[in-house]
Amino acid sequence: MTTANLLSRLRTLLDEASAGFWTDVECYAALSDGQKEIVNDWIGAEGIYGEFVYKNINDIRRLLAEDYKPYEYRKFVEENYNLDKIYPKLEELFELEVKV
């Protein structure tokens, strides 16, 4: 492998989109479209993504072996990240910030 080929492969691997790294918005969009997401564990991930977080290869195997439930993935987003629920919380947060 030439240096140019190696650099090209490294750039591809480091490109988040081609490496499979998504933003939260993209994960929510995929879940709301009924796609199963598998999220790498990081501090706070379980509080956001719950059952979709993996910590090791066994968790990935478990997640992949589970039945595909597109309606439940959409329901997860609707129940946890519904804008009608989020906006009042944000308004309350900003009111607290202004008062302080």
N, C-alpha and C positions, 0 to 999 in steps of 0.2 A: 504494500500500500504506500502510495506516495504521500508526501507531506500535505499536498493540496487536497488529496482525497480524505486524509485524516482530519484536516481542518474543516472540510465540508461536512463530514459526519458529525464532528463535535458541534458545529453550528446548528445542525439539524436537531441534535439531542438537546441542546440548550434552548432551542426555540420552544417556548412554553406551549404554544398551540399544537405543534406537531408532537411534543412529548406528552400531551394529554393533560397539561395543567390548565385548569379553568378557573375563572373568577367565581365568586359566590353567585353573582347574577347569572352566569352561564349554567352553573349547577342547578339553580332554582328553575331556570327556563327548561333545562333538560328534564328535571323531575316533573314539572308541570305538563310536559309533553308526554309523560309516561315512560321516560327512560330511567333505567336503574343506574344510580350513581354509586360509585365506590370511592370513598374519600379517605385519603391517608390521614392518620391520626396526628394531631397537633394540639397544643394546649387550647382548650375551648371547643374543639371540633365536635365532641360528643354532645355538647349543649346545643349546637347548631344543627348538626346533621343526624344525631341520634344513631339509629340502627345502621346507617350507611357507612359508618366509620370502620376502618380496619387498622389493626395494630401489627399484624404479622401475616405470614403466608396462610396460616390456618384460617384466619378471619376472611381472607380473600376467597379461599376455597368455599367456605360456608356461604358467603354472600353470593358467589356465582352459582352455587348449587341450589339456592332457594328458588322457589317458584317466581316467575315473572309476573308482577302484579301492577300493571300500569296505572290502574285507577287509584291504588293505594299511594303510589308515588305522587300523583297529582293532589290527592287528598292531604298528604303530608304538607305540601307547600301551601295549599289553601288554608289549612288549620293553623299553621305556624307562622306564615309570612304573608298573610292577607293584609293588603294596604289599609283596609278599613280599621284593622286592629293596630297596625304599626303607627299610622299618622297621629292618633291621639297620644300615644306614648312619646313620640318625638316632640309634639307640641308641649307636652308636660315637661319633658327634659329641657327644652329651650326656655320655657318659662322659669324653671329653676335656675338656669344659667344666668338669665337676665337679672333675677332677684339677688343673686349672690354678688 
